[in-house]
Amino acid sequence: MQILHCSGDDNVPYENAIIAYNSFIKLGASTENVTLLDGGNFNHNECASFLIISAKIWLDSMADICESIQI
């Protein structure tokens, strides 16, 4: 899992991402399976656009591990 957040977000504090990350680790998640990524010093709107595209690229990179289903 990747937790992506921009340190310059003016709507959602970056500390929320840190709290979420620390909670996952405290509850037993491996640091190899959970990463906290700073998307940069962008405001909320700039960050959202960047992170939506980044999330899409990351999800697409895992598509080859999923079984294809014919519908």
Secondary structure as UniProt FT lines:
FT   STRAND          2..5
FT   TURN            7..8
FT   HELIX           14..26
FT   TURN            27..28
FT   TURN            31..33
FT   STRAND          35..38
FT   HELIX           44..61
FT   HELIX           63..65
//
